[in-house]
């Protein structure tokens, strides 16, 4: 218990180790080019999406993982964040905020959207909430598509500015800085989630997930705490959406934020381990790493060997991606229903009892 | 005990609980005095746990009242509620109107004034927005406002009405409970379980938790210290960092009691605390219940173990088929012919 508090032991924690490993990915790319100047290694580009999905899934983890509310409309809050950021920054609108102030406002818009959806629905239980969030995801897409006087409909809003740090302006030519930016935000969100988890609100959320009636009888205002979780998740998802579109300089069409995005985020949380922050990181790496790194290479390899043609199902990675996702989910549910890294006992501050005793003696 | 002279702290006044055609409790009345240990006994299905659920706000009594410290625990319909309802109604009405007319509003205020590359005339845009919004209320536009208002006020009233007597409100008022089928937070450590029990008394909110403000550390130190003291009181200190579900059954019951005490209740409701306990654990439990009373907490317990009931209770009420059939001291109950017939008789014969 004691060595936990030493800063060196902290590096050994898996979540920290994963984030450090993620920070090394662009370095690996550089090193690769340095050793073999002719090659074009590409690890950071495919994994960049994993960072954004990790942020989105951490938002979902607050709602589904900590508080136990099944949320099937996370993509809607991502879309709201993306469009809020676009309308606040794009120069075809009068607002034209900078990246940072727009991002702050976007998270506020996320909170507002979360509260608006949450206020009438937080009293609903389990399946009903899942259906409401599912419907909300579809409604948001349709609204964004049909309000074309404001949102440009299926064209999407562009161009969008990126952040300016010091004298450097992020742009679409250089992709590695975006990787660092996303990683920095992921680290912030991980710290935020961990701080919340190991405190009074986080304990209340976990208590609600564990046994809602008992939590109620312990004096926890369940509806209010659920709202807080819901709005926090919405804010994180909105930020993830804004971060993602700022790199592409366009929101893309509303159909980009469809049910599959919500489901992918949910898969990351389930595969990683409900309520486990480290699990979500592992889940994002596993799911997106698989879809963006492994699958194209496997497809390319099979084509190179002449096993499959362009026309067959395995000719395009997108074709058999969901086949594998589905299979993985079935196998996970059968053999490891708690996820790869389930939330450990006492994740809310292991060894605090020992610490409290030490504090009492001192 | 001076309990006889003490004022009633918890009054159950002709409470009837009906579920469809089934009557679980029928006009049950009793009052618990401050500082006493009060037992509710009766055969299985007599409606004891239903009564606990009605007291703690899980159920609303079909008829009758539960009074705590002389008044029913419920949110009052104050001027504040009315004002909030009206405010929400007005906001919903406005938001509905804006939402219905969002495209014309946008065109009139933003598109009409937006010239690419030139500075935007915010004041004029705002004025156009106001004009357009007023114009939208012409003709049948007021119906939209009305629908929004009714929707907002109605939804708020429904939510308020459903939440006027909730378990968390009653728990915060000072009535804590344990459950017949243990309901601990199994994945959490013992310490965390007790800290959840302290939720209502702690103040660390979202921002001080998120940003780890100094307030967070101060409160954590105090809270964990107090939680450890409660665990020590229940004899669980050594296992503070274990998962609650890894505890043996008897200790889980003690942890539930410690968790309930964490909210510093004035009344503690224990639902069959001795169920599944061996004789040694039962004796320890009786000692624990007395020590809880000595802390100034009034104890109401449902129990089948006659040794516990007769050993610790100051007064006993007997229920059968949802009706109260007797009330009195353990000696009176032991000799009450109705009770012997309904309940004790069978046990003594056995």
Interface residues (C-beta under 8 A of the other chain):
Chain A: X1 X91 X92 X93 X94 X120 X123 X147 X149 X150 X192 X195 X196 X199 X200 X201 X202 X203 X204 X206 X207 X210 X211 X213 X214 X215 X216 X217 X218 X219 X220 X221 X222 X223 X228 X232 X343 X345 X346 X348 X349 X350 X351 X352 X353 X354 X355 X356 X357 X359 X360
Chain B: X56 X58 X102 X103 X106 X107 X110 X111 X113 X114 X116 X120 X122 X125 X155 X159 X162 X163 X166 X167 X168 X171 X172 X176 X177 X179 X183 X184 X185 X186 X187 X188 X189 X190 X191 X192 X195 X196 X197 X199 X200 X202 X204 X205 X206 X209 X210 X211 X212 X216 X220 X221 X224 X225 X227 X228 X231 X237 X240 X241 X242 X243 X246 X259 X260 X262 X263
